[in-house]
Amino acid sequence: MLSLREVVDRYLAVARKFGDPVALSAFQLSPAETQTLFNVLDEDYHLSRFLHFSHIAGEAYVISGASVTHLSIDPGIQSIL
């Protein structure tokens, strides 16, 4: 499983800036790994406030019971890296 730092690094490699939505498929994990990783992160109260999932278009994953395709991360996450 990726560390939080690796998740943020992969996010920023694709996003132009914090807050931009990035397809979950861009993290280059298997569907099972994607769902496991982001479910764990979303369940963590301290981390979940920085993570925003959306359903735009593309491959969908079930995160915390919702069908989502994209993730955006707030810049405030840097305070806990």
C-alpha positions in Angstrom: 0.0 0.0 0.0 1.2 3.5 -0.8 2.1 5.9 2.0 0.3 9.2 2.3 3.4 11.0 0.9 3.4 8.7 -2.1 -0.3 9.3 -2.7 0.3 13.1 -2.6 3.3 12.8 -4.8 1.4 10.8 -7.4 -1.5 13.2 -7.2 0.7 16.2 -7.8 2.4 14.5 -10.7 -0.9 14.6 -12.5 -2.7 17.6 -11.0 -1.7 21.1 -12.0 -2.2 22.2 -8.4 -3.8 21.1 -5.2 -7.6 21.1 -5.5 -7.7 19.9 -9.1 -9.6 16.6 -9.6 -7.4 13.6 -10.7 -8.8 10.3 -11.9 -8.3 7.5 -9.4 -7.1 5.4 -12.3 -4.1 7.8 -12.6 -2.7 6.3 -9.4 -1.9 3.2 -11.4 -3.1 0.7 -8.9 -5.3 -2.3 -9.4 -9.0 -1.7 -8.8 -8.8 -3.7 -5.5 -5.7 -1.8 -4.4 -7.3 1.6 -5.3 -10.5 0.8 -3.3 -8.6 -0.5 -0.3 -6.1 2.4 -0.2 -8.7 5.2 -0.5 -11.2 3.5 1.8 -8.5 3.4 4.5 -7.5 7.1 3.9 -11.2 8.2 3.8 -11.9 6.4 7.1 -9.1 8.4 8.9 -10.6 11.5 10.4 -7.4 13.5 10.2 -6.8 12.7 6.6 -10.4 12.6 5.2 -10.9 16.3 5.7 -8.2 17.0 3.0 -9.6 14.4 0.5 -12.5 15.1 -1.7 -14.0 12.4 -3.9 -16.2 13.1 -6.9 -17.9 11.2 -9.7 -17.2 12.9 -13.0 -16.5 10.4 -15.8 -14.3 7.4 -16.1 -13.6 4.2 -14.2 -15.5 4.2 -11.0 -14.5 2.8 -7.6 -16.5 2.3 -4.5 -15.0 4.4 -1.7 -16.9 4.6 1.6 -20.0 3.2 -0.1 -20.1 5.8 -2.9 -19.2 5.4 -6.5 -16.4 7.8 -7.3 -14.0 8.5 -10.2 -11.8 11.4 -9.1 -10.0 12.8 -6.1 -8.9 16.3 -5.2 -6.6 17.1 -2.3 -6.5 20.3 -0.3 -3.1 22.0 0.1 -3.6 21.7 3.9 -2.6 18.1 3.7 1.0 19.3 3.6 0.8 20.1 7.3 0.6 16.4 8.2 3.2 15.0 5.7 
